[in-house]
């Protein structure tokens, strides 16, 4: 019987975070009438805000902290 060689496929994307109604409730919002569409729009706007603000700065700082090497120029 031949052994099967598994080809390890690299994962392309890794989730960073999520948002849920409990997050909103935790900071005082009433989510009783907040539908999934509104939650999805909130998540999209939060992702945009994070990418526009700190994402790229944090990415570099944290990658260096984890000793991920930069390409040589």
VEXBA-852824 format. One record per atom (N, C-alpha, C, O): residue in one letter; x, y, z; atom name. Coordinates in steps of 0.02 Angstrom, whole numbers, padded with zeros to 5 digits. Layout:
N
 resn   east  north     up name
    A      X      Y      Z   CA
...
end
This chain:
73
 resn   east  north     up name
    X  00042 -00059  00000    N
    X  00000  00000  00000   CA
    X  00044  00062  00000    C
    X  00090  00069  00041    O
    X  00031  00107 -00046    N
    X  00070  00169 -00051   CA
    X  00049  00218  00003    C
    X -00010  00225  00019    O
    X  00098  00252  00029    N
    X  00081  00305  00076   CA
    X  00065  00368  00037    C
    X  00097  00385 -00012    O
    X  00015  00402  00061    N
    X -00005  00464  00028   CA
    X  00035  00522  00055    C
    X  00038  00532  00116    O
    X  00065  00560  00011    N
    X  00100  00620  00032   CA
    X  00050  00677  00036    C
    X  00020  00695 -00015    O
    X  00042  00704  00094    N
    X -00003  00761  00101   CA
    X  00033  00824  00079    C
    X  00089  00838  00099    O
    X -00001  00861  00037    N
    X  00026  00926  00016   CA
    X -00004  00977  00063    C
    X -00065  00988  00065    O
    X  00040  01008  00101    N
    X  00015  01058  00148   CA
    X  00003  01123  00111    C
    X  00048  01151  00080    O
    X -00058  01146  00116    N
    X -00077  01207  00082   CA
    X -00074  01265  00132    C
    X -00100  01259  00188    O
    X -00042  01318  00113    N
    X -00037  01375  00159   CA
    X -00103  01413  00160    C
    X -00134  01425  00108    O
    X -00124  01431  00219    N
    X -00184  01470  00227   CA
    X -00169  01541  00204    C
    X -00118  01569  00222    O
    X -00214  01570  00165    N
    X -00201  01636  00136   CA
    X -00221  01693  00183    C
    X -00186  01744  00186    O
    X -00276  01685  00218    N
    X -00301  01739  00261   CA
    X -00312  01714  00332    C
    X -00328  01655  00342    O
    X -00304  01758  00379    N
    X -00314  01742  00449   CA
    X -00358  01796  00481    C
    X -00342  01855  00477    O
    X -00413  01776  00512    N
    X -00458  01826  00542   CA
    X -00423  01863  00599    C
    X -00383  01835  00635    O
    X -00440  01926  00605    N
    X -00411  01967  00658   CA
    X -00459  01972  00718    C
    X -00439  01959  00775    O
    X -00520  01989  00704    N
    X -00568  01998  00759   CA
    X -00639  01994  00731    C
    X -00649  01983  00672    O
    X -00685  02002  00774    N
    X -00756  02003  00755   CA
    X -00792  02051  00801    C
    X -00765  02074  00851    O
    X -00853  02065  00784    N
    X -00895  02107  00827   CA
    X -00962  02072  00834    C
    X -00987  02040  00788    O
    X -00991  02077  00893    N
    X -01056  02045  00905   CA
    X -01100  02093  00946    C
    X -01077  02144  00972    O
    X -01162  02075  00951    N
    X -01209  02117  00989   CA
    X -01187  02124  01061    C
    X -01197  02177  01091    O
    X -01159  02072  01090    N
    X -01136  02076  01159   CA
    X -01082  02130  01168    C
    X -01078  02162  01221    O
    X -01042  02141  01116    N
    X -00992  02195  01119   CA
    X -01027  02263  01126    C
    X -01006  02305  01165    O
    X -01079  02272  01087    N
    X -01117  02335  01091   CA
    X -01152  02342  01158    C
    X -01152  02395  01189    O
    X -01182  02287  01181    N
    X -01217  02289  01245   CA
    X -01167  02304  01302    C
    X -01185  02338  01350    O
    X -01107  02279  01296    N
    X -01056  02290  01347   CA
    X -01036  02363  01355    C
    X -01010  02383  01407    O
    X -01049  02403  01303    N
    X -01034  02475  01308   CA
    X -01098  02517  01310    C
    X -01097  02577  01297    O
    X -01154  02483  01327    N
    X -01215  02520  01342   CA
    X -01266  02527  01287    C
    X -01315  02564  01296    O
    X -01258  02493  01230    N
    X -01306  02499  01176   CA
    X -01362  02446  01182    C
    X -01349  02390  01205    O
    X -01422  02465  01162    N
    X -01479  02420  01159   CA
    X -01479  02387  01090    C
    X -01488  02422  01040    O
    X -01470  02322  01087    N
    X -01466  02288  01023   CA
    X -01529  02248  01005    C
    X -01529  02209  00958    O
    X -01582  02259  01043    N
    X -01643  02222  01033   CA
    X -01668  02225  00960    C
    X -01692  02175  00934    O
    X -01662  02281  00928    N
    X -01687  02290  00860   CA
    X -01631  02297  00808    C
    X -01643  02323  00753    O
    X -01571  02275  00825    N
    X -01515  02279  00778   CA
    X -01513  02215  00738    C
    X -01501  02161  00765    O
    X -01525  02221  00672    N
    X -01527  02161  00630   CA
    X -01457  02143  00604    C
    X -01409  02181  00613    O
    X -01453  02085  00572    N
    X -01388  02061  00547   CA
    X -01359  02108  00494    C
    X -01298  02115  00490    O
    X -01401  02139  00455    N
    X -01377  02186  00403   CA
    X -01341  02245  00436    C
    X -01288  02266  00413    O
    X -01370  02271  00489    N
    X -01339  02327  00525   CA
    X -01274  02305  00557    C
    X -01225  02342  00556    O
    X -01273  02245  00586    N
    X -01212  02219  00616   CA
    X -01157  02210  00564    C
    X -01099  02226  00576    O
    X -01176  02186  00505    N
    X -01128  02177  00451   CA
    X -01100  02244  00428    C
    X -01040  02250  00416    O
    X -01143  02294  00424    N
    X -01120  02362  00405   CA
    X -01074  02390  00458    C
    X -01023  02422  00442    O
    X -01090  02380  00521    N
    X -01047  02402  00576   CA
    X -00979  02369  00572    C
    X -00928  02403  00579    O
    X -00978  02304  00561    N
    X -00914  02268  00556   CA
    X -00873  02294  00497    C
    X -00812  02302  00504    O
    X -00905  02308  00441    N
    X -00869  02334  00383   CA
    X -00840  02403  00398    C
    X -00782  02417  00380    O
    X -00879  02445  00430    N
    X -00855  02512  00447   CA
    X -00798  02509  00498    C
    X -00750  02549  00494    O
    X -00802  02463  00545    N
    X -00748  02455  00594   CA
    X -00685  02430  00560    C
    X -00630  02453  00577    O
    X -00692  02384  00513    N
    X -00633  02360  00476   CA
    X -00601  02417  00437    C
    X -00539  02424  00437    O
    X -00642  02457  00404    N
    X -00615  02515  00366   CA
    X -00579  02563  00413    C
    X -00524  02587  00398    O
    X -00610  02577  00470    N
    X -00580  02624  00518   CA
    X -00513  02598  00544    C
    X -00465  02635  00549    O
    X -00510  02533  00560    N
    X -00448  02504  00585   CA
    X -00394  02505  00532    C
    X -00336  02522  00547    O
    X -00412  02488  00470    N
    X -00362  02488  00416   CA
    X -00337  02559  00402    C
    X -00279  02568  00386    O
    X -00381  02608  00408    N
    X -00362  02677  00395   CA
    X -00321  02706  00452    C
    X -00284  02754  00442    O
    X -00327  02679  00512    N
    X -00294  02708  00570   CA
    X -00229  02671  00588    C
    X -00174  02694  00572    O
    X -00236  02615  00622    N
    X -00179  02584  00654   CA
    X -00155  02518  00624    C
    X -00101  02495  00642    O
    X -00193  02488  00579    N
    X -00178  02421  00555   CA
    X -00107  02415  00530    C
    X -00070  02371  00552    O
    X -00086  02458  00484    N
    X -00020  02451  00453   CA
    X  00037  02465  00502    C
    X  00090  02435  00499    O
    X  00025  02512  00547    N
    X  00075  02527  00599   CA
    X  00081  02467  00646    C
    X  00136  02444  00661    O
    X  00023  02442  00670    N
    X  00024  02385  00716   CA
    X  00053  02323  00683    C
    X  00090  02285  00714    O
    X  00037  02313  00619    N
    X  00063  02254  00583   CA
    X  00139  02253  00584    C
    X  00169  02201  00599    O
    X  00170  02309  00569    N
    X  00243  02312  00567   CA
    X  00273  02303  00637    C
    X  00320  02265  00646    O
    X  00245  02338  00686    N
    X  00270  02333  00755   CA
    X  00265  02261  00781    C
    X  00313  02235  00810    O
    X  00207  02231  00772    N
    X  00196  02164  00799   CA
    X  00235  02110  00760    C
    X  00257  02061  00790    O
    X  00243  02119  00695    N
    X  00284  02072  00656   CA
    X  00356  02074  00680    C
    X  00388  02022  00688    O
    X  00382  02134  00692    N
    X  00450  02140  00718   CA
    X  00455  02109  00788    C
    X  00505  02077  00804    O
    X  00404  02119  00829    N
    X  00403  02091  00896   CA
    X  00405  02014  00894    C
    X  00433  01983  00939    O
    X  00376  01984  00842    N
    X  00376  01912  00834   CA
    X  00437  01888  00796    C
    X  00442  01829  00778    O
    X  00484  01934  00783    N
    X  00547  01918  00749   CA
    X  00537  01892  00679    C
    X  00573  01847  00656    O
    X  00487  01919  00644    N
    X  00477  01903  00573   CA
    X  00526  01947  00534    C
    X  00525  02008  00540    O
    X  00567  01916  00495    N
    X  00620  01952  00459   CA
    X  00592  01988  00398    C
    X  00548  01964  00364    O
    X  00620  02048  00385    N
    X  00603  02086  00326   CA
    X  00646  02062  00268    C
    X  00700  02036  00277    O
    X  00620  02071  00207    N
    X  00659  02056  00148   CA
    X  00716  02106  00142    C
    X  00708  02165  00159    O
    X  00771  02083  00118    N
    X  00828  02128  00107   CA
    X  00817  02165  00041    C
    X  00797  02136 -00009    O
    X  00831  02229  00043    N
    X  00823  02270 -00018   CA
    X  00884  02270 -00060    C
    X  00886  02301 -00113    O
end
